[in-house]
Amino acid sequence: MLIPTIVLMGTLAGVPKEPVRLWTGAAPGEKGDIGPEHDTTPKGPDGKPNDNIVRLGDVSVPTLTVLKPTRAKDTGAAVIVCPGGGYHILAWDLEGTEICAWLNSIGVTGILLKYRVPAHRDTDRKEAPLQDAQRAVRLVRHNAAAWGLDPKRIGMLGFSAGGNLIVRLASSPAARTYEPADAADALDANPSFSMLIYPYIPTDEKDRSRVTSDVKVGADTPPAFIVMTQDDPIGVEGAYAYASALRAARVSAELHVYPTGGHGYGLRPSQHAVTGWPTLAAAWLKHQGWLKKAR
């Protein structure tokens, strides 16, 4: 099955029309031994997918796809989108391409991060994605002028495992997870802000009101917009705990918890109130000043 393509709306000569590889050569630790990436969505007897979600698997060549809004709407802000999928696959359309289209509609450049999944045998499944996320933020900042972006307004938006990835990145953005590849790696890997939609955030086993010790929150942790439902099977406690930690560190945070909606809804409409989260997210971006056009 062919992976759906995206119509790029770049208006600057320097904006890439095709996905940009994160690494100049092979990604750190890659051996090229997991086969070609493909849609892993199960198919029925008729050969058609069982649902309308593209589940991209066996990703060994991480990339960034830059989607610019129209020139009239462009605010100069950008958001790196991290699809979820439990660090096994990437929900490529539900939590990726569809999200970038929405970001474009509110004047934000959507930058879709294809990070490596799943982990190779005998390696931590979260190691390669963290390397890719750090590299992504640095590479976007490095190319900000060419891509028509404000380097001080580079945020991240993640779903489920993608949200976990952003929290882990924000916990130690300066930590060296790979050897520097070029000038981009001298830049800050901390996003300007974060948007976490049904994120998996681990909590202390003995005190579910607190995040685990490896989730570091301090004055330099980026402001956060968080959405969760009480019936989410991964547990709502992590969202509460992270928001509490941000408050204690005097970091701006906005948390929305809905009674129902479960997990994995993206921004597709449903009968649940949580379906309105994009409107609240756009308002948060505006009120925080991230959508102000540069003079």
N, C-alpha and C positions, 0 to 999 in steps of 0.2 A: 504494500500500500504506500502511496506517495504521501509525504507529510505536507499538509496545506501550506502554501506560501503566503507571504504578507505583502500587500501593496505598500511600498515605501513612499513617504511623502516628503522626502528631503528637498529643501529649497536652497541649500548652500552647496557650493561646488565641492566642499570638503566632506560632506556627509556621505558615508558609504552606502551604496545601493545593494550590497550583498552582506551577509553576515561576516563579522570580523573575528578572526581567530584570536583567542586570548593570549596564546603563547606563540612566540616566533618559531619554535620548533615543536617537538612533542611536549605535552604537558608533563609536569614533574611526576616521575615514577611510572609513566605510561610505557607499556611494552607492545602495544598493538595486538593484544592476544585475546580480545573479547568479541571480535567479529563486528560487522557493520551495525550502526544504530538502526532501529526500526520501530514501527508501531507495534506494541505488545498487546494491544487491546484484544481480548478473547473474541473469537468469531463463532457464529452459530453454524448449523449444518448447511446453511445456504451460502456460507462464506462471507457473510456480512458481519460487521462489528456488532457486539451485543448491546452497545450503547453509543452515545454520541460524544465520547471523550477519546482524544488521541493520547495514548500512553507511550511516550517515547522512552525507549530503553537502549541499553548498551551504548551509552554516550561516552566516547573516549576523546573526542575533539571538541572541547568547549568553545563556545562562540558568544558574541554579542550581536544582536540584530537591532539596529537603530531605526526607530519609527518617529519621524517628526510630524507635529501637527501642521496645519496650514499656516502660512506666514502671518495671516491676520490674527490667528489665535495664539500663536507661539509666545509663551511667557519667558522662555529661557530656562525654565526649571526642567529637570529630568528625573525620572524614577527608574531604577534598575529593578526589573520584575523577576522574582525567583519563584517559579512554579513549585508546587508540592509534589509528593509522591513517595513519602517515606524513605527517601534516599535510595529507592529501588528503581523508580521511573520518574518521568516528568509529565505532569498533566498539562500537556503542551498548549492546547487550545483553551480549555476551561480556566486555567490559572496562568495563562501566558498571552497568547495572541489576542484573546478577547479583552484582556485587561489593558493591553497596550492601546487598543482601539478606544477604550473608554478614557484612558489618560489623554490621548490625542484630542478627544472631544472637549476637554477642559483646559486645553492649551499646554499640556505637558508632553515632553518627549518621552516616549516609552522605550526602554532599552531592555530587550528580552535576553536574559542570561540562560544559556544552555550549559548547565554545569554537569560534571561527570557523575553518572550513575550507571549501574550499581557499583559497590566497592569490589575490588579484586580480592581474590582469596587471600586470607591472612593479613588483610589491611583493614584499618578502621573505616567504616562506611562514611564517616563524616570528614575524613582528612582531606580528600581531594576536593569536595565541594567547598570547604573553607578556603583552600588555596585559590580556587577559581573565583570565589566571592571577593576576596581581598584584591586579587589581580583586576577584577572587573571594575571596582571602584577607582582604583589607581589609573587604569587605562582610560576610563571615561574622563577623569579629571585631566589627564594628560592631553586628551583630544578635545577638551571643552571648547577652545577657541575655534577650531576647525569645524566642529559640529554645531556651533551656535548656541552653546550652553553656558550657564553661569556656574563655575566650579564650586561656588559656595552654596549652590542649591541642587545638590545631587543626592537624592534620597533613595530608599529601597522599599519595595513592597513585596511581602512574601506570604504564601499560604502554607499552612500545616508545616511540613518539613522545611519549606522555604522560609517560613517565619522563624523556625528554630535556627536556621542557618544565619539569618540576620542578627538574631539575639547573640549567637555565638561570636559572630564577627564583631559586633559592638562591644562584646565583653573584653576583647583583647585585640583591637585593630592594629596595634603596633607590633604584635608578636610576629616573629619571623617564621613563617610556615613553609617558605621555599627560598631558594637562592635568587637574589635579584637578577632579572633578565635584561633590563634596560633602564633608561631614565625614568620611565613611568613608575618604577618600583621605589623611587625615592619620595613619592607623594603620599599623602594621608589616605588611609584605607577606611577611615571612619565615615559613614554616611552622614549627611546633614540632618536627616530625619528618617524615621522608620514607620512603616505601616504594616501591621501584623494582623492578618486575617485568619482566624481559627489556628493560631500558632501552637505548636507543641513546645511548651516551656516546662522543663522539669522542676519539680518541687522536692524539698527535703522529705525523706521518708517518715521522719519523726514529727515534722511540723509542716503540714501542707500549705500553711500560710506564708512560707518562706521559699524563695528559689534555692536551688542547690548551690553549693559553694563555688562551682566553676562558672556560674553566671555572675559576672562582675558588673555592678552598677555603680557609677560614680558621676561626678559633675560633668564629665565629658561624654557621657552616654547620650546618644541622640534622642530628641523628643520623639514620642511614640503615639500613634493612633492604633487602638487595639479593638478588635471585634471578636466576640465569642458568644456561644449559646450555652444555656445551662444543661441541655441534653447532649452536648457534644461528647462522643464516646472517649475522646482522649482526655477529658476532664477540664473543667473550667477553672480549677484552682490555680493553674499556672498563670493565667491571664491576671487574676486577682493579685497573685504574689508578685508578679513583675511590675504591675501598676503601683503596688504598695512600695516596692523597692525604689522605683523611680521617684515617687513622692518623697520618700525619706532622703533621697539624694538631691531633692529640689530640682528635678528634671521634669519639664512639662509633659503631661501625658493625658490622653483622653481615652477612656475605656467605655465601651458599649457592650452590655451583656443582655442578650435576649432570651426569653424562656424556651423557645423551640427553634429548630432549623437544622440541628445535627451538624454534620461535617461535610466538607467538599462541595459547597454550593457555588463557589465562585461568585460571579455577579449575575447568574442566570435567575430570572424571576421565579418566585414560588409564592405559596399562600402564606408563608411565614413573614413576620415583621422584619426579620433580619435582612430580607431582600432589599431593604432601603439603605443599607450601609454605604453604597457609593455616593449618595447624596450627602450624607454626613461627612464622609471622607473628603469630598470636594470642598465642603464648607470649612472643615478643619484646615486644609491646605491654604485656603484663602485667608482665614483668620490668623493663621500663624505667619503669614506674609510670604509664603513660598511661591505664590502665584503673581507677585508684583513684577510687572515688566521692567526690565532694566532701562534706565533713561539714556 
